[in-house]
């Protein structure tokens, strides 16, 4: 797991193939398509974020896309749109933006198509 310390500031595109914890400041674009990104309590991210899983404890300004899940903890702030099949927003968290939740390909539908098909008929 890589760690960007709280005294580190990065401007530009950031990509990789390992889990990453950001405690510093990142501006630009963050791409971790197969890994988890954690924005720590001191983390400030002004970027478009795309990762397998995203945990926000600090602040993110920009759109966040998680291919599996996004979690915004109680101290977390997200100013931007979020898109993920699973979303956890803790009480006290701040989310200013739209939410798009799509199912992963091949996943079972969340609801049965019709009640009649599930319940059958009496006769």
Backbone atoms as SQL, in Angstrom:
CREATE TABLE atoms (id INTEGER PRIMARY KEY, chain TEXT, resi INTEGER, resn TEXT, atom TEXT, x REAL, y REAL, z REAL);
INSERT INTO atoms VALUES
  (1, 'A', 1, 'UNK', 'N', 0.841, -1.185, 0.000),
  (2, 'A', 1, 'UNK', 'CA', 0.000, 0.000, 0.000),
  (3, 'A', 1, 'UNK', 'C', 0.881, 1.242, 0.000),
  (4, 'A', 2, 'UNK', 'N', 0.629, 2.130, -0.934),
  (5, 'A', 2, 'UNK', 'CA', 1.391, 3.374, -1.044),
  (6, 'A', 2, 'UNK', 'C', 0.724, 4.454, -0.177),
  (7, 'A', 3, 'UNK', 'N', 1.512, 5.414, 0.247),
  (8, 'A', 3, 'UNK', 'CA', 1.008, 6.468, 1.117),
  (9, 'A', 3, 'UNK', 'C', 1.582, 7.806, 0.678),
  (10, 'A', 4, 'UNK', 'N', 0.688, 8.794, 0.493),
  (11, 'A', 4, 'UNK', 'CA', 1.119, 10.162, 0.210),
  (12, 'A', 4, 'UNK', 'C', 0.929, 10.941, 1.503),
  (13, 'A', 5, 'UNK', 'N', 2.027, 11.306, 2.138),
  (14, 'A', 5, 'UNK', 'CA', 2.003, 11.945, 3.449),
  (15, 'A', 5, 'UNK', 'C', 1.376, 13.331, 3.430),
  (16, 'A', 6, 'UNK', 'N', 1.026, 13.824, 4.620),
  (17, 'A', 6, 'UNK', 'CA', 0.302, 15.098, 4.704),
  (18, 'A', 6, 'UNK', 'C', 1.123, 16.312, 4.306),
  (19, 'A', 7, 'UNK', 'N', 2.453, 16.188, 4.216),
  (20, 'A', 7, 'UNK', 'CA', 3.266, 17.322, 3.771),
  (21, 'A', 7, 'UNK', 'C', 3.518, 17.294, 2.268),
  (22, 'A', 8, 'UNK', 'N', 2.974, 16.293, 1.563),
  (23, 'A', 8, 'UNK', 'CA', 3.204, 16.133, 0.135),
  (24, 'A', 8, 'UNK', 'C', 2.070, 16.765, -0.664),
  (25, 'A', 9, 'UNK', 'N', 2.421, 17.504, -1.720),
  (26, 'A', 9, 'UNK', 'CA', 1.440, 18.083, -2.641),
  (27, 'A', 9, 'UNK', 'C', 1.807, 17.641, -4.054),
  (28, 'A', 10, 'UNK', 'N', 0.810, 17.130, -4.782),
  (29, 'A', 10, 'UNK', 'CA', 1.032, 16.643, -6.145),
  (30, 'A', 10, 'UNK', 'C', 0.061, 17.342, -7.081),
  (31, 'A', 11, 'UNK', 'N', 0.584, 17.856, -8.204),
  (32, 'A', 11, 'UNK', 'CA', -0.259, 18.409, -9.261),
  (33, 'A', 11, 'UNK', 'C', -0.002, 17.591, -10.515),
  (34, 'A', 12, 'UNK', 'N', -1.084, 17.024, -11.078),
  (35, 'A', 12, 'UNK', 'CA', -0.926, 16.216, -12.277),
  (36, 'A', 12, 'UNK', 'C', -1.723, 14.930, -12.165),
  (37, 'A', 13, 'UNK', 'N', -1.496, 14.039, -13.123),
  (38, 'A', 13, 'UNK', 'CA', -2.213, 12.768, -13.150),
  (39, 'A', 13, 'UNK', 'C', -1.483, 11.747, -12.297),
  (40, 'A', 14, 'UNK', 'N', -2.277, 10.973, -11.565),
  (41, 'A', 14, 'UNK', 'CA', -1.740, 9.952, -10.669),
  (42, 'A', 14, 'UNK', 'C', -2.406, 8.631, -11.008),
  (43, 'A', 15, 'UNK', 'N', -1.619, 7.603, -11.314),
  (44, 'A', 15, 'UNK', 'CA', -2.193, 6.302, -11.628),
  (45, 'A', 15, 'UNK', 'C', -1.311, 5.219, -11.041),
  (46, 'A', 16, 'UNK', 'N', -1.906, 4.025, -10.858),
  (47, 'A', 16, 'UNK', 'CA', -1.115, 2.943, -10.298),
  (48, 'A', 16, 'UNK', 'C', -1.897, 1.658, -10.204),
  (49, 'A', 17, 'UNK', 'N', -1.207, 0.625, -9.708),
  (50, 'A', 17, 'UNK', 'CA', -1.795, -0.695, -9.545),
  (51, 'A', 17, 'UNK', 'C', -1.601, -1.209, -8.129),
  (52, 'A', 18, 'UNK', 'N', -1.740, -0.338, -7.150),
  (53, 'A', 18, 'UNK', 'CA', -1.718, -0.753, -5.757),
  (54, 'A', 18, 'UNK', 'C', -2.611, 0.191, -4.968),
  (55, 'A', 19, 'UNK', 'N', -3.037, -0.264, -3.784),
  (56, 'A', 19, 'UNK', 'CA', -3.882, 0.562, -2.934),
  (57, 'A', 19, 'UNK', 'C', -3.108, 1.814, -2.536),
  (58, 'A', 20, 'UNK', 'N', -3.834, 2.925, -2.376),
  (59, 'A', 20, 'UNK', 'CA', -3.196, 4.210, -2.099),
  (60, 'A', 20, 'UNK', 'C', -3.939, 4.945, -1.005),
  (61, 'A', 21, 'UNK', 'N', -3.184, 5.519, -0.078),
  (62, 'A', 21, 'UNK', 'CA', -3.736, 6.387, 0.965),
  (63, 'A', 21, 'UNK', 'C', -3.184, 7.786, 0.724),
  (64, 'A', 22, 'UNK', 'N', -4.089, 8.766, 0.618),
  (65, 'A', 22, 'UNK', 'CA', -3.672, 10.158, 0.418),
  (66, 'A', 22, 'UNK', 'C', -3.947, 10.936, 1.691),
  (67, 'A', 23, 'UNK', 'N', -2.898, 11.422, 2.324),
  (68, 'A', 23, 'UNK', 'CA', -3.024, 12.294, 3.496),
  (69, 'A', 23, 'UNK', 'C', -2.636, 13.724, 3.141),
  (70, 'A', 24, 'UNK', 'N', -2.050, 13.915, 1.970),
  (71, 'A', 24, 'UNK', 'CA', -1.615, 15.235, 1.525),
  (72, 'A', 24, 'UNK', 'C', -2.608, 15.845, 0.555),
  (73, 'A', 25, 'UNK', 'N', -2.077, 16.642, -0.380),
  (74, 'A', 25, 'UNK', 'CA', -2.909, 17.364, -1.341),
  (75, 'A', 25, 'UNK', 'C', -2.609, 16.861, -2.748),
  (76, 'A', 26, 'UNK', 'N', -3.651, 16.509, -3.480),
  (77, 'A', 26, 'UNK', 'CA', -3.497, 16.044, -4.858),
  (78, 'A', 26, 'UNK', 'C', -4.447, 16.826, -5.744),
  (79, 'A', 27, 'UNK', 'N', -3.918, 17.394, -6.831),
  (80, 'A', 27, 'UNK', 'CA', -4.737, 18.086, -7.825),
  (81, 'A', 27, 'UNK', 'C', -4.485, 17.452, -9.177),
  (82, 'A', 28, 'UNK', 'N', -5.565, 17.189, -9.915),
  (83, 'A', 28, 'UNK', 'CA', -5.413, 16.609, -11.241),
  (84, 'A', 28, 'UNK', 'C', -6.379, 15.476, -11.461),
  (85, 'A', 29, 'UNK', 'N', -5.836, 14.277, -11.692),
  (86, 'A', 29, 'UNK', 'CA', -6.644, 13.100, -11.973),
  (87, 'A', 29, 'UNK', 'C', -6.030, 11.908, -11.249),
  (88, 'A', 30, 'UNK', 'N', -6.882, 11.079, -10.618),
  (89, 'A', 30, 'UNK', 'CA', -6.409, 9.894, -9.912),
  (90, 'A', 30, 'UNK', 'C', -7.060, 8.669, -10.542),
  (91, 'A', 31, 'UNK', 'N', -6.239, 7.755, -11.056),
  (92, 'A', 31, 'UNK', 'CA', -6.717, 6.532, -11.716),
  (93, 'A', 31, 'UNK', 'C', -6.126, 5.314, -11.030),
  (94, 'A', 32, 'UNK', 'N', -6.974, 4.564, -10.321),
  (95, 'A', 32, 'UNK', 'CA', -6.579, 3.292, -9.699),
  (96, 'A', 32, 'UNK', 'C', -7.665, 2.270, -10.024),
  (97, 'A', 33, 'UNK', 'N', -7.768, 1.852, -11.281),
  (98, 'A', 33, 'UNK', 'CA', -8.924, 1.054, -11.705),
  (99, 'A', 33, 'UNK', 'C', -9.068, -0.298, -11.029),
  (100, 'A', 34, 'UNK', 'N', -7.996, -0.847, -10.470),
  (101, 'A', 34, 'UNK', 'CA', -8.061, -2.169, -9.851),
  (102, 'A', 34, 'UNK', 'C', -7.780, -2.151, -8.359),
  (103, 'A', 35, 'UNK', 'N', -7.792, -0.960, -7.755),
  (104, 'A', 35, 'UNK', 'CA', -7.372, -0.865, -6.362),
  (105, 'A', 35, 'UNK', 'C', -8.213, 0.124, -5.571),
  (106, 'A', 36, 'UNK', 'N', -7.936, 0.176, -4.265),
  (107, 'A', 36, 'UNK', 'CA', -8.666, 1.062, -3.359),
  (108, 'A', 36, 'UNK', 'C', -7.901, 2.359, -3.150),
  (109, 'A', 37, 'UNK', 'N', -8.652, 3.453, -3.158),
  (110, 'A', 37, 'UNK', 'CA', -8.108, 4.764, -2.817),
  (111, 'A', 37, 'UNK', 'C', -8.744, 5.199, -1.507),
  (112, 'A', 38, 'UNK', 'N', -7.917, 5.585, -0.548),
  (113, 'A', 38, 'UNK', 'CA', -8.410, 6.125, 0.712),
  (114, 'A', 38, 'UNK', 'C', -7.918, 7.558, 0.828),
  (115, 'A', 39, 'UNK', 'N', -8.851, 8.488, 0.985),
  (116, 'A', 39, 'UNK', 'CA', -8.500, 9.882, 1.232),
  (117, 'A', 39, 'UNK', 'C', -8.555, 10.054, 2.743),
  (118, 'A', 40, 'UNK', 'N', -7.382, 10.156, 3.375),
  (119, 'A', 40, 'UNK', 'CA', -7.277, 10.206, 4.826),
  (120, 'A', 40, 'UNK', 'C', -7.840, 11.490, 5.415),
  (121, 'A', 41, 'UNK', 'N', -7.856, 11.550, 6.733),
  (122, 'A', 41, 'UNK', 'CA', -8.434, 12.679, 7.462),
  (123, 'A', 41, 'UNK', 'C', -7.800, 14.010, 7.062),
  (124, 'A', 42, 'UNK', 'N', -6.501, 14.002, 6.742),
  (125, 'A', 42, 'UNK', 'CA', -5.808, 15.226, 6.340),
  (126, 'A', 42, 'UNK', 'C', -5.794, 15.409, 4.826),
  (127, 'A', 43, 'UNK', 'N', -6.331, 14.436, 4.093),
  (128, 'A', 43, 'UNK', 'CA', -6.269, 14.459, 2.641),
  (129, 'A', 43, 'UNK', 'C', -7.181, 15.492, 2.011),
  (130, 'A', 44, 'UNK', 'N', -6.669, 16.149, 0.974),
  (131, 'A', 44, 'UNK', 'CA', -7.432, 17.114, 0.187),
  (132, 'A', 44, 'UNK', 'C', -7.185, 16.786, -1.272),
  (133, 'A', 45, 'UNK', 'N', -8.210, 16.292, -1.944),
  (134, 'A', 45, 'UNK', 'CA', -8.079, 15.866, -3.328),
  (135, 'A', 45, 'UNK', 'C', -8.964, 16.741, -4.193),
  (136, 'A', 46, 'UNK', 'N', -8.352, 17.467, -5.125),
  (137, 'A', 46, 'UNK', 'CA', -9.086, 18.250, -6.122),
  (138, 'A', 46, 'UNK', 'C', -8.831, 17.572, -7.453),
  (139, 'A', 47, 'UNK', 'N', -9.630, 16.546, -7.726),
  (140, 'A', 47, 'UNK', 'CA', -9.337, 15.713, -8.893),
  (141, 'A', 47, 'UNK', 'C', -10.550, 14.893, -9.293),
  (142, 'A', 48, 'UNK', 'N', -10.508, 14.430, -10.532),
  (143, 'A', 48, 'UNK', 'CA', -11.426, 13.401, -10.984),
  (144, 'A', 48, 'UNK', 'C', -10.848, 12.085, -10.471),
  (145, 'A', 49, 'UNK', 'N', -11.659, 11.306, -9.777),
  (146, 'A', 49, 'UNK', 'CA', -11.186, 10.075, -9.155),
  (147, 'A', 49, 'UNK', 'C', -11.878, 8.879, -9.791),
  (148, 'A', 50, 'UNK', 'N', -11.083, 7.889, -10.172),
  (149, 'A', 50, 'UNK', 'CA', -11.609, 6.641, -10.708),
  (150, 'A', 50, 'UNK', 'C', -10.837, 5.499, -10.063),
  (151, 'A', 51, 'UNK', 'N', -11.525, 4.688, -9.250),
  (152, 'A', 51, 'UNK', 'CA', -10.873, 3.573, -8.566),
  (153, 'A', 51, 'UNK', 'C', -11.871, 2.440, -8.381),
  (154, 'A', 52, 'UNK', 'N', -11.353, 1.282, -8.024),
  (155, 'A', 52, 'UNK', 'CA', -12.220, 0.137, -7.758),
  (156, 'A', 52, 'UNK', 'C', -13.070, 0.418, -6.526),
  (157, 'A', 53, 'UNK', 'N', -12.447, 0.929, -5.483),
  (158, 'A', 53, 'UNK', 'CA', -13.122, 1.250, -4.237),
  (159, 'A', 53, 'UNK', 'C', -12.547, 2.565, -3.718),
  (160, 'A', 54, 'UNK', 'N', -13.420, 3.438, -3.207),
  (161, 'A', 54, 'UNK', 'CA', -12.974, 4.738, -2.706),
  (162, 'A', 54, 'UNK', 'C', -13.530, 4.939, -1.300),
  (163, 'A', 55, 'UNK', 'N', -12.654, 5.294, -0.362),
  (164, 'A', 55, 'UNK', 'CA', -13.050, 5.629, 1.006),
  (165, 'A', 55, 'UNK', 'C', -12.627, 7.074, 1.247),
  (166, 'A', 56, 'UNK', 'N', -13.606, 7.912, 1.603),
  (167, 'A', 56, 'UNK', 'CA', -13.321, 9.333, 1.835),
  (168, 'A', 56, 'UNK', 'C', -13.478, 9.631, 3.322),
  (169, 'A', 57, 'UNK', 'N', -12.366, 10.004, 3.946),
  (170, 'A', 57, 'UNK', 'CA', -12.367, 10.441, 5.341),
  (171, 'A', 57, 'UNK', 'C', -12.109, 11.940, 5.381),
  (172, 'A', 58, 'UNK', 'N', -11.347, 12.438, 4.421),
  (173, 'A', 58, 'UNK', 'CA', -11.023, 13.860, 4.290),
  (174, 'A', 58, 'UNK', 'C', -11.952, 14.546, 3.305),
  (175, 'A', 59, 'UNK', 'N', -11.375, 15.281, 2.330),
  (176, 'A', 59, 'UNK', 'CA', -12.182, 16.066, 1.396),
  (177, 'A', 59, 'UNK', 'C', -11.800, 15.772, -0.053),
  (178, 'A', 60, 'UNK', 'N', -12.837, 15.613, -0.890),
  (179, 'A', 60, 'UNK', 'CA', -12.637, 15.446, -2.326),
  (180, 'A', 60, 'UNK', 'C', -13.476, 16.486, -3.051),
  (181, 'A', 61, 'UNK', 'N', -12.841, 17.256, -3.923),
  (182, 'A', 61, 'UNK', 'CA', -13.544, 18.175, -4.815),
  (183, 'A', 61, 'UNK', 'C', -13.351, 17.649, -6.223),
  (184, 'A', 62, 'UNK', 'N', -14.414, 17.126, -6.792),
  (185, 'A', 62, 'UNK', 'CA', -14.342, 16.528, -8.123),
  (186, 'A', 62, 'UNK', 'C', -15.215, 15.290, -8.161),
  (187, 'A', 63, 'UNK', 'N', -15.460, 14.798, -9.349),
  (188, 'A', 63, 'UNK', 'CA', -16.308, 13.621, -9.505),
  (189, 'A', 63, 'UNK', 'C', -15.561, 12.369, -9.080),
  (190, 'A', 64, 'UNK', 'N', -16.305, 11.453, -8.422),
  (191, 'A', 64, 'UNK', 'CA', -15.721, 10.226, -7.896),
  (192, 'A', 64, 'UNK', 'C', -16.455, 9.038, -8.502),
  (193, 'A', 65, 'UNK', 'N', -15.686, 8.118, -9.106),
  (194, 'A', 65, 'UNK', 'CA', -16.279, 6.915, -9.683),
  (195, 'A', 65, 'UNK', 'C', -15.624, 5.699, -9.056),
  (196, 'A', 66, 'UNK', 'N', -16.439, 4.818, -8.504),
  (197, 'A', 66, 'UNK', 'CA', -15.949, 3.567, -7.937),
  (198, 'A', 66, 'UNK', 'C', -16.582, 2.409, -8.692),
  (199, 'A', 67, 'UNK', 'N', -15.772, 1.517, -9.232),
  (200, 'A', 67, 'UNK', 'CA', -16.346, 0.406, -9.989),
  (201, 'A', 67, 'UNK', 'C', -16.996, -0.623, -9.066),
  (202, 'A', 68, 'UNK', 'N', -16.619, -0.642, -7.771),
  (203, 'A', 68, 'UNK', 'CA', -17.264, -1.545, -6.814),
  (204, 'A', 68, 'UNK', 'C', -18.034, -0.800, -5.740),
  (205, 'A', 69, 'UNK', 'N', -17.390, 0.188, -5.082),
  (206, 'A', 69, 'UNK', 'CA', -18.077, 0.886, -3.999),
  (207, 'A', 69, 'UNK', 'C', -17.414, 2.215, -3.683),
  (208, 'A', 70, 'UNK', 'N', -18.215, 3.096, -3.064),
  (209, 'A', 70, 'UNK', 'CA', -17.717, 4.357, -2.522),
  (210, 'A', 70, 'UNK', 'C', -18.232, 4.458, -1.096),
  (211, 'A', 71, 'UNK', 'N', -17.349, 4.830, -0.187),
  (212, 'A', 71, 'UNK', 'CA', -17.731, 5.026, 1.208),
  (213, 'A', 71, 'UNK', 'C', -17.297, 6.415, 1.637),
  (214, 'A', 72, 'UNK', 'N', -18.257, 7.187, 2.160),
  (215, 'A', 72, 'UNK', 'CA', -17.943, 8.519, 2.698),
  (216, 'A', 72, 'UNK', 'C', -18.171, 8.435, 4.203),
  (217, 'A', 73, 'UNK', 'N', -17.096, 8.522, 4.959),
  (218, 'A', 73, 'UNK', 'CA', -17.205, 8.395, 6.407),
  (219, 'A', 73, 'UNK', 'C', -17.703, 9.693, 7.034),
  (220, 'A', 74, 'UNK', 'N', -17.961, 9.674, 8.330),
  (221, 'A', 74, 'UNK', 'CA', -18.616, 10.786, 9.022),
  (222, 'A', 74, 'UNK', 'C', -17.890, 12.116, 8.849),
  (223, 'A', 75, 'UNK', 'N', -16.568, 12.098, 8.737),
  (224, 'A', 75, 'UNK', 'CA', -15.798, 13.340, 8.575),
  (225, 'A', 75, 'UNK', 'C', -15.555, 13.671, 7.110),
  (226, 'A', 76, 'UNK', 'N', -16.023, 12.819, 6.203),
  (227, 'A', 76, 'UNK', 'CA', -15.753, 12.987, 4.785),
  (228, 'A', 76, 'UNK', 'C', -16.627, 14.030, 4.117),
  (229, 'A', 77, 'UNK', 'N', -16.045, 14.713, 3.119),
  (230, 'A', 77, 'UNK', 'CA', -16.749, 15.713, 2.329),
  (231, 'A', 77, 'UNK', 'C', -16.463, 15.438, 0.859),
  (232, 'A', 78, 'UNK', 'N', -17.522, 15.321, 0.063),
  (233, 'A', 78, 'UNK', 'CA', -17.361, 15.162, -1.383),
  (234, 'A', 78, 'UNK', 'C', -18.158, 16.253, -2.072),
  (235, 'A', 79, 'UNK', 'N', -17.475, 17.107, -2.821),
  (236, 'A', 79, 'UNK', 'CA', -18.102, 18.127, -3.647),
  (237, 'A', 79, 'UNK', 'C', -17.952, 17.685, -5.093),
  (238, 'A', 80, 'UNK', 'N', -18.936, 16.951, -5.575),
  (239, 'A', 80, 'UNK', 'CA', -18.890, 16.435, -6.936),
  (240, 'A', 80, 'UNK', 'C', -19.832, 15.254, -7.065),
  (241, 'A', 81, 'UNK', 'N', -20.000, 14.797, -8.281),
  (242, 'A', 81, 'UNK', 'CA', -20.897, 13.675, -8.549),
  (243, 'A', 81, 'UNK', 'C', -20.203, 12.367, -8.182),
  (244, 'A', 82, 'UNK', 'N', -21.005, 11.409, -7.688),
  (245, 'A', 82, 'UNK', 'CA', -20.468, 10.089, -7.363),
  (246, 'A', 82, 'UNK', 'C', -21.204, 9.039, -8.188),
  (247, 'A', 83, 'UNK', 'N', -20.464, 8.017, -8.604),
  (248, 'A', 83, 'UNK', 'CA', -21.047, 6.919, -9.372),
  (249, 'A', 83, 'UNK', 'C', -20.419, 5.618, -8.915),
  (250, 'A', 84, 'UNK', 'N', -21.263, 4.687, -8.446),
  (251, 'A', 84, 'UNK', 'CA', -20.793, 3.375, -7.998),
  (252, 'A', 84, 'UNK', 'C', -22.000, 2.464, -7.816),
  (253, 'A', 85, 'UNK', 'N', -21.802, 1.158, -7.938),
  (254, 'A', 85, 'UNK', 'CA', -22.930, 0.254, -7.694),
  (255, 'A', 85, 'UNK', 'C', -23.325, 0.189, -6.222),
  (256, 'A', 86, 'UNK', 'N', -22.389, 0.464, -5.305),
  (257, 'A', 86, 'UNK', 'CA', -22.690, 0.474, -3.871),
  (258, 'A', 86, 'UNK', 'C', -22.144, 1.766, -3.274),
  (259, 'A', 87, 'UNK', 'N', -22.972, 2.405, -2.438),
  (260, 'A', 87, 'UNK', 'CA', -22.596, 3.683, -1.826),
  (261, 'A', 87, 'UNK', 'C', -22.928, 3.648, -0.347),
  (262, 'A', 88, 'UNK', 'N', -21.947, 4.038, 0.490),
  (263, 'A', 88, 'UNK', 'CA', -22.148, 4.142, 1.932),
  (264, 'A', 88, 'UNK', 'C', -21.871, 5.586, 2.317),
  (265, 'A', 89, 'UNK', 'N', -22.860, 6.234, 2.908),
  (266, 'A', 89, 'UNK', 'CA', -22.685, 7.603, 3.377),
  (267, 'A', 89, 'UNK', 'C', -23.007, 7.619, 4.872),
  (268, 'A', 90, 'UNK', 'N', -22.004, 7.837, 5.694),
  (269, 'A', 90, 'UNK', 'CA', -22.185, 7.840, 7.142),
  (270, 'A', 90, 'UNK', 'C', -22.906, 9.098, 7.591),
  (271, 'A', 91, 'UNK', 'N', -23.578, 8.984, 8.734),
  (272, 'A', 91, 'UNK', 'CA', -24.234, 10.150, 9.306),
  (273, 'A', 91, 'UNK', 'C', -23.177, 11.205, 9.634),
  (274, 'A', 92, 'UNK', 'N', -23.421, 12.425, 9.197),
  (275, 'A', 92, 'UNK', 'CA', -22.468, 13.508, 9.399),
  (276, 'A', 92, 'UNK', 'C', -21.614, 13.796, 8.168),
  (277, 'A', 93, 'UNK', 'N', -21.582, 12.866, 7.230),
  (278, 'A', 93, 'UNK', 'CA', -20.819, 13.080, 6.000),
  (279, 'A', 93, 'UNK', 'C', -21.515, 14.113, 5.133),
  (280, 'A', 94, 'UNK', 'N', -20.747, 14.748, 4.237),
  (281, 'A', 94, 'UNK', 'CA', -21.293, 15.757, 3.338),
  (282, 'A', 94, 'UNK', 'C', -21.093, 15.286, 1.902),
  (283, 'A', 95, 'UNK', 'N', -22.176, 15.303, 1.126),
  (284, 'A', 95, 'UNK', 'CA', -22.119, 14.928, -0.284),
  (285, 'A', 95, 'UNK', 'C', -22.913, 15.958, -1.067),
  (286, 'A', 96, 'UNK', 'N', -22.204, 16.779, -1.850),
  (287, 'A', 96, 'UNK', 'CA', -22.830, 17.792, -2.689),
  (288, 'A', 96, 'UNK', 'C', -22.617, 17.402, -4.140),
  (289, 'A', 97, 'UNK', 'N', -23.628, 16.785, -4.726),
  (290, 'A', 97, 'UNK', 'CA', -23.518, 16.343, -6.109),
  (291, 'A', 97, 'UNK', 'C', -24.552, 15.272, -6.378),
  (292, 'A', 98, 'UNK', 'N', -24.572, 14.807, -7.605),
  (293, 'A', 98, 'UNK', 'CA', -25.546, 13.780, -7.968),
  (294, 'A', 98, 'UNK', 'C', -24.983, 12.400, -7.665),
  (295, 'A', 99, 'UNK', 'N', -25.895, 11.438, -7.538),
  (296, 'A', 99, 'UNK', 'CA', -25.526, 10.052, -7.255),
  (297, 'A', 99, 'UNK', 'C', -26.030, 9.188, -8.398),
  (298, 'A', 100, 'UNK', 'N', -25.145, 8.382, -8.964),
  (299, 'A', 100, 'UNK', 'CA', -25.526, 7.420, -9.990),
  (300, 'A', 100, 'UNK', 'C', -25.111, 6.043, -9.503),
  (301, 'A', 101, 'UNK', 'N', -26.098, 5.167, -9.358),
  (302, 'A', 101, 'UNK', 'CA', -25.810, 3.805, -8.913),
  (303, 'A', 101, 'UNK', 'C', -26.226, 2.851, -10.015),
  (304, 'A', 102, 'UNK', 'N', -25.243, 2.196, -10.609),
  (305, 'A', 102, 'UNK', 'CA', -25.520, 1.234, -11.665),
  (306, 'A', 102, 'UNK', 'C', -25.068, -0.136, -11.200),
  (307, 'A', 103, 'UNK', 'N', -25.753, -1.158, -11.692),
  (308, 'A', 103, 'UNK', 'CA', -25.375, -2.514, -11.331),
  (309, 'A', 103, 'UNK', 'C', -24.176, -2.935, -12.150),
  (310, 'A', 104, 'UNK', 'N', -23.364, -3.776, -11.558),
  (311, 'A', 104, 'UNK', 'CA', -22.261, -4.368, -12.305),
  (312, 'A', 104, 'UNK', 'C', -22.834, -5.367, -13.293),
  (313, 'A', 105, 'UNK', 'N', -22.186, -5.554, -14.404),
  (314, 'A', 105, 'UNK', 'CA', -22.658, -6.498, -15.417),
  (315, 'A', 105, 'UNK', 'C', -22.762, -7.893, -14.822),
  (316, 'A', 106, 'UNK', 'N', -23.894, -8.559, -15.091),
  (317, 'A', 106, 'UNK', 'CA', -24.096, -9.913, -14.610),
  (318, 'A', 106, 'UNK', 'C', -24.664, -9.991, -13.209),
  (319, 'A', 107, 'UNK', 'N', -24.886, -8.864, -12.555),
  (320, 'A', 107, 'UNK', 'CA', -25.439, -8.875, -11.207),
  (321, 'A', 107, 'UNK', 'C', -26.930, -9.157, -11.261),
  (322, 'A', 108, 'UNK', 'N', -27.442, -9.769, -10.210),
  (323, 'A', 108, 'UNK', 'CA', -28.871, -10.050, -10.141),
  (324, 'A', 108, 'UNK', 'C', -29.624, -8.748, -9.972),
  (325, 'A', 109, 'UNK', 'N', -30.838, -8.637, -10.528),
  (326, 'A', 109, 'UNK', 'CA', -31.602, -7.406, -10.361),
  (327, 'A', 109, 'UNK', 'C', -31.945, -7.172, -8.892),
  (328, 'A', 110, 'UNK', 'N', -32.026, -5.913, -8.515),
  (329, 'A', 110, 'UNK', 'CA', -32.290, -5.564, -7.126),
  (330, 'A', 110, 'UNK', 'C', -33.721, -5.913, -6.716),
  (331, 'A', 111, 'UNK', 'N', -34.660, -5.833, -7.634),
  (332, 'A', 111, 'UNK', 'CA', -36.065, -6.104, -7.337),
  (333, 'A', 111, 'UNK', 'C', -36.595, -7.118, -8.339),
  (334, 'A', 112, 'UNK', 'N', -37.555, -7.974, -7.916),
  (335, 'A', 112, 'UNK', 'CA', -38.162, -8.874, -8.899),
  (336, 'A', 112, 'UNK', 'C', -38.909, -8.071, -9.948),
  (337, 'A', 113, 'UNK', 'N', -38.989, -8.559, -11.178),
  (338, 'A', 113, 'UNK', 'CA', -39.612, -7.781, -12.250),
  (339, 'A', 113, 'UNK', 'C', -41.075, -7.441, -11.981),
  (340, 'A', 114, 'UNK', 'N', -41.835, -8.393, -11.476),
  (341, 'A', 114, 'UNK', 'CA', -43.236, -8.110, -11.149),
  (342, 'A', 114, 'UNK', 'C', -43.620, -8.892, -9.911),
  (343, 'A', 115, 'UNK', 'N', -44.601, -8.394, -9.190),
  (344, 'A', 115, 'UNK', 'CA', -45.079, -9.094, -8.015),
  (345, 'A', 115, 'UNK', 'C', -45.839, -10.348, -8.417),
  (346, 'A', 116, 'UNK', 'N', -46.566, -10.307, -9.535),
  (347, 'A', 116, 'UNK', 'CA', -47.345, -11.465, -9.973),
  (348, 'A', 116, 'UNK', 'C', -46.426, -12.637, -10.262),
  (349, 'A', 117, 'UNK', 'N', -45.283, -12.384, -10.852),
  (350, 'A', 117, 'UNK', 'CA', -44.369, -13.469, -11.168),
  (351, 'A', 117, 'UNK', 'C', -43.793, -14.075, -9.890),
  (352, 'A', 118, 'UNK', 'N', -43.587, -13.239, -8.867),
  (353, 'A', 118, 'UNK', 'CA', -43.010, -13.742, -7.630),
  (354, 'A', 118, 'UNK', 'C', -44.055, -14.462, -6.789),
  (355, 'A', 119, 'UNK', 'N', -45.300, -14.001, -6.799),
  (356, 'A', 119, 'UNK', 'CA', -46.317, -14.551, -5.915),
  (357, 'A', 119, 'UNK', 'C', -47.148, -15.652, -6.543),
  (358, 'A', 120, 'UNK', 'N', -47.177, -15.739, -7.847),
  (359, 'A', 120, 'UNK', 'CA', -48.010, -16.754, -8.493),
  (360, 'A', 120, 'UNK', 'C', -49.480, -16.352, -8.452),
  (361, 'A', 121, 'UNK', 'N', -50.334, -17.253, -8.862),
  (362, 'A', 121, 'UNK', 'CA', -51.756, -16.941, -8.848),
  (363, 'A', 121, 'UNK', 'C', -52.504, -17.954, -8.004),
  (364, 'A', 122, 'UNK', 'N', -53.614, -17.505, -7.422),
  (365, 'A', 122, 'UNK', 'CA', -54.453, -18.383, -6.632),
  (366, 'A', 122, 'UNK', 'C', -55.652, -18.754, -7.454),
  (367, 'A', 123, 'UNK', 'N', -56.077, -19.966, -7.358),
  (368, 'A', 123, 'UNK', 'CA', -57.235, -20.262, -8.183),
  (369, 'A', 123, 'UNK', 'C', -57.789, -21.538, -7.857);
